[in-house]
Amino acid sequence: MCKEQQNIHGLVYEVWSQYVFPEDLQCLAKGAIYRHKPFVLNVEGNALVAVEGRYKIVFTLRVFDENNTPTSKIICLETPGDIIKV
């Protein structure tokens, strides 16, 4: 992952690392802090809720080693947002 974060031709860099301040770009580790340059992220999806309002989405990312075995490291990202009927 560390190598991919800095590979300017890679997917990780394209969707994430390019927005991290260069001095904060470090390997993922417990307590690592990343400051991001402002960027726009549009996400579209279907919600199985009948009521408009404030909700949150929780993304849980799990780390796998080189043998494709899950490790105990888990990254959790919680994103609040509003559901509106279009």
QUIZI-V220348 format. One record per residue. N is the residue number from 1. RES is the residue in one letter. SS is DSSP state (2 for helix, 1 for strand, 0 for the rest). OMEGA is omega in whole degrees, 0 to 359 (none if undefined). Layout:
n=N res=RES ss=SS omega=OMEGA
n=N res=RES ss=SS omega=OMEGA
//
This chain:
n=1 res=M ss=0 omega=181
n=2 res=C ss=2 omega=181
n=3 res=K ss=2 omega=182
n=4 res=E ss=2 omega=179
n=5 res=Q ss=2 omega=184
n=6 res=Q ss=0 omega=178
n=7 res=N ss=0 omega=186
n=8 res=I ss=0 omega=178
n=9 res=H ss=0 omega=184
n=10 res=G ss=0 omega=182
n=11 res=L ss=2 omega=181
n=12 res=V ss=2 omega=179
n=13 res=Y ss=2 omega=183
n=14 res=E ss=2 omega=185
n=15 res=V ss=2 omega=183
n=16 res=W ss=0 omega=191
n=17 res=S ss=2 omega=182
n=18 res=Q ss=2 omega=181
n=19 res=Y ss=2 omega=179
n=20 res=V ss=1 omega=176
n=21 res=F ss=0 omega=185
n=22 res=P ss=2 omega=181
n=23 res=E ss=2 omega=179
n=24 res=D ss=2 omega=183
n=25 res=L ss=0 omega=182
n=26 res=Q ss=0 omega=178
n=27 res=C ss=0 omega=176
n=28 res=L ss=0 omega=180
n=29 res=A ss=0 omega=178
n=30 res=K ss=0 omega=179
n=31 res=G ss=0 omega=179
n=32 res=A ss=0 omega=180
n=33 res=I ss=0 omega=179
n=34 res=Y ss=0 omega=172
n=35 res=R ss=0 omega=183
n=36 res=H ss=1 omega=169
n=37 res=K ss=0 omega=178
n=38 res=P ss=0 omega=176
n=39 res=F ss=0 omega=181
n=40 res=V ss=0 omega=177
n=41 res=L ss=0 omega=177
n=42 res=N ss=0 omega=179
n=43 res=V ss=0 omega=176
n=44 res=E ss=0 omega=179
n=45 res=G ss=0 omega=177
n=46 res=N ss=0 omega=179
n=47 res=A ss=0 omega=179
n=48 res=L ss=0 omega=177
n=49 res=V ss=0 omega=184
n=50 res=A ss=0 omega=187
n=51 res=V ss=0 omega=173
n=52 res=E ss=0 omega=177
n=53 res=G ss=1 omega=184
n=54 res=R ss=1 omega=178
n=55 res=Y ss=1 omega=174
n=56 res=K ss=1 omega=175
n=57 res=I ss=1 omega=178
n=58 res=V ss=1 omega=176
n=59 res=F ss=1 omega=176
n=60 res=T ss=1 omega=180
n=61 res=L ss=1 omega=181
n=62 res=R ss=1 omega=181
n=63 res=V ss=1 omega=177
n=64 res=F ss=1 omega=178
n=65 res=D ss=0 omega=184
n=66 res=E ss=0 omega=178
n=67 res=N ss=0 omega=181
n=68 res=N ss=0 omega=177
n=69 res=T ss=0 omega=180
n=70 res=P ss=1 omega=176
n=71 res=T ss=1 omega=180
n=72 res=S ss=1 omega=182
n=73 res=K ss=1 omega=179
n=74 res=I ss=1 omega=178
n=75 res=I ss=1 omega=182
n=76 res=C ss=1 omega=179
n=77 res=L ss=1 omega=180
n=78 res=E ss=1 omega=183
n=79 res=T ss=1 omega=176
n=80 res=P ss=1 omega=178
n=81 res=G ss=1 omega=180
n=82 res=D ss=1 omega=176
n=83 res=I ss=1 omega=178
n=84 res=I ss=0 omega=179
n=85 res=K ss=0 omega=181
n=86 res=V ss=0 omega=none
//
